[in-house]
């Protein structure tokens, strides 16, 4: 395995006052998400980081996606009608393999540093929520000010929410980047995004795998392990639903070539000396 860039995230949810408008309800087709915010100028106090919205879900809801006791991770989704009262989107700040905030994790966990960092953030979120799948939340305006929210608006998350200081979960450089991106970039790109009714939920740490399982550039099998084909986001070869699907097609073709002994030109190609799909 090798390290790769990862991200750390909170999820921002807004009440949609236009939820009953036909532009917010759909018949199962997949229109473009309602907004996308991005900057590579999110200053953390010493350097700029990338920050962006991810997986915007119109008419959606926030759901649990934890896999271990004592850890809390969430995700956003929409049903096909996209007719809930809320819209949500992950707010992402990038973390590189050699990032200074991972120094202690690299010393203790080596290649698994990014993974352990994610798990620590999920443990902190679980503790702030009370340990029973209740999600810690904070008004976006209070997050910016570094203040606990005295009241919080309704949420689409069905297992309960609890006002908590989300500004204390992540290391200071990541918090600074969130604040700079939201106030100096996103609020200008989308007036109204920064408002009292916007509610942050913590944490959504799994938008990108911090690890990549290395595979042979020709057979796409895991290096040193025959008949194992690392694929998609969890294995570190994708950065979203579409790229994961394309990588799956590439690997499926490699499996067909090996076990069915087929040959011929591929519909999909990888870059020379590539370890997988480039996205």
N, C-alpha and C positions, 0 to 999 in steps of 0.2 A: 504494500500500500504506500501511497504517497500523500502528502498534504496538498490541499488546494484552497483557493480563496473561499471564504464562507460569508454569511451575513447574519446580523442579529436584528431583531424586529419587535415592534409592538404593532397591534392592529387598531386602526382608527375606524370608528363607526359613526356615521352621520344619520340622523333621522331624515327620511326623504318625504318632504311635504307634497311631492308630486307622485307618491306611490300609486295612486289610483289613475294617474294619467296613462294612456295607452302606450306612451313611450317607455314606461317602466314595466309593462307586462308583455310577455312574449309567448309564442306558441311552441317553443322548443327549439327554434332556430337560434343561431349564435351570433348576435351583432357584436360590434366592437364595444369594449368596455367604455364606460361613461367618461373616465378620465385617466390620465397617466401623468405623474409628476416625477421629475428627475433632475438631478444636478450632480456635477462632479466637484462642486465647490462648497461642500459642507465642512466648515472649519471646526476642528476639534480642540483648538487652543494651540496646536503646534503644526498641524498639517491638514490639508484638505482630504476628505474622504468622499466616496460616492454615496449618494442617498437617493432613494426612489420609492415610488409606490409600486406594489406588486400584487397581482391577482385581484384586481378590483372586481367586486361582486355586487352588481346592482340588484336591488330587491333581494338581498341575501341575508345570511345569518352567520354568526360565529359559533363554532362547534369545538368540542374537546378533541384532541388528537394525541394525548399522552400515551406512552407505552410502558412506563415504569411507575411503581408506587413511589410516592414522595416527590414526584416531578409533575409539573403542569405545563402543557404545551397546547396551543389552540390553533385553529385554522379558520379560514373564511370560505364560504360556499354560497351557491345560489341554486334553488330548485328551478326547474325548466320554466315555470311561469314568471319567476323573478318578481314576485308580487308582495314581498314583505314590506314592512314600514321602514326598513333600514338599507343602507348601502355601506359596505365595508371594504377596506383595502389594507394590506400590510404596508407598514412604513419601514423601510430597510436601510441599514447602514452597513457598509462593507467592512470586512475584517480579513486582512491578508495573512498568509501562513507565517510570515516573519514580523507580524504586527507587534509593537512594543507591549500592548496589553496582554499578549499571550506569553510573555517571557517566563513567568513562573510556571505556566502550564507546560511549556516546552521542556523546561528543566525536569519536571515531575513525570510527564506523560509522553514526551517525544512526539512521534508521528500522530498520536491520538490527542494532541493538545487542543485542537479546535473542537473535537467531540466532547472532551471533558469540560471545556468552557461552556458549550451549549447546555450540558447537563447541569452545571452549576447555576446558570441563569434560570433553568426550569425549576430547580430546587428552591431558589429564592422566590419565584413566583408562587409556587405551591405553598410555601410558608406564609407569604403575605395574604394568600387567599384563605388560609385556615386549614389546609390539608385535606379538604373534602371535595375537590373539583370546583369549588367556588373560585371564580376568576377575579383577581385584583384589577380594579379599574380606576381611572382618573380622568377628569375633564382635561381636554387638550390644553386649554388656557392655564389651568393649574399646573400641568406638567411643565409648561414653558416657564412658569414662575417658580417652580420647585416647591409648590405648596400642596398639602393634602386637601382633597375636595371635601367640603362639608356636606354636600349633597351631590348625587349623580343622577343623570337622566336614565330612562328605561333602556334596556339592552335586549338584543335578540338572543343572547346567550341564555339557554334554558335552565342551566344548573345553578344559577345564582351568581351575583356579583357582590363585590365588597370594595368600598373606597380604600385605596392604599397608595403609598408613595412610590409610584412606578419610576419616578425620577431617580430613585436610589438603587434600582436593580442593576443597571449596567454601569461599567466603569465610567468615570467622569469624561474621558475623551469621546466615548460613544454618545453619552448624554449631550455633550456640547454640540456634536455633529447633528443630532436630532433637532436640537433647538435652532441651530443656525439654518439648517435646511428648511424647517417649517416656517420660521419667521421671515427669513430673507429671500427664500426661493419659492416655496410652495404657496405661501399666502399671496404672493404676487402673481404666480402662474394661474392660480385659481382663487380669486377673491371669494371669501366666505368659507374657505376650507378651515381656516383657523377661527373657531368660534366656541362659545361656552357649551353648546350642545353636542359638540364632537367629543366622543368618549373613547379613550384609549383602553385597550385590553392587553394584559400581559400573560405570557409572552408567546410569540410565534417565531421560534428559533430555527425551524427546519425548511426554510425556503431554498437552501443550497447545502449540499453535503460538504463537510470540511475534509473529506477523505476521497481518494480515488483508488479503487482496486485495479492494479495494473493488469493489462491484457496484451497479448501478442498482437502486433499490428496487422498480421496477415490472417491468422485463424480466429482472432478475437477471444480466444480462451484465456483464462487467468494464467498469468505467468507462473509456472511451476505446478499448476493443478490442471490436468487434462479434463475435458468435458465439463468444465465450469465456465460459464459465459457471463461475466459481470455486465450488467445492463442498466441503463436509465439513471434516474436521479440518485437513488440510494448508493449506487456503486460509483457515483461521481462523474457520470458521462452525460449529464443533461442539466439544464437550468430552467426547466418548466415543462408543462404538459406536452407541448408540441415537440420540443427537442427530445424529450424522453420517448415519445412515440416513434420519431424518426430513428433514434438509436435502436429501438426495439426491432424495427424493420431490418436494419443493417445486421443486427445479431441473428435474427431469424434466418436471414439469407445465409449467414456463415454456418449456422447449424444445419441447414438444408444441404449445403455443399459438403459438409463433413459426413453426415449420416445417410444421405441419399445419393451421395457421389454424383451430384449434378455438376454441370459446368456451364460456362457461358458468361457473357458480359453482365456485369452487375447493374442494377438500376440505381444503386447508390454507391458512392465512392467516398473513401476517406483520404485525407491528405497523406502524402508520402511520409513515412516514419511516424504517423499519428498513432496515438494510443486510443483513438476512438473518435466519435462524432465531434466535430468542431462546431461550437455554437457561439 
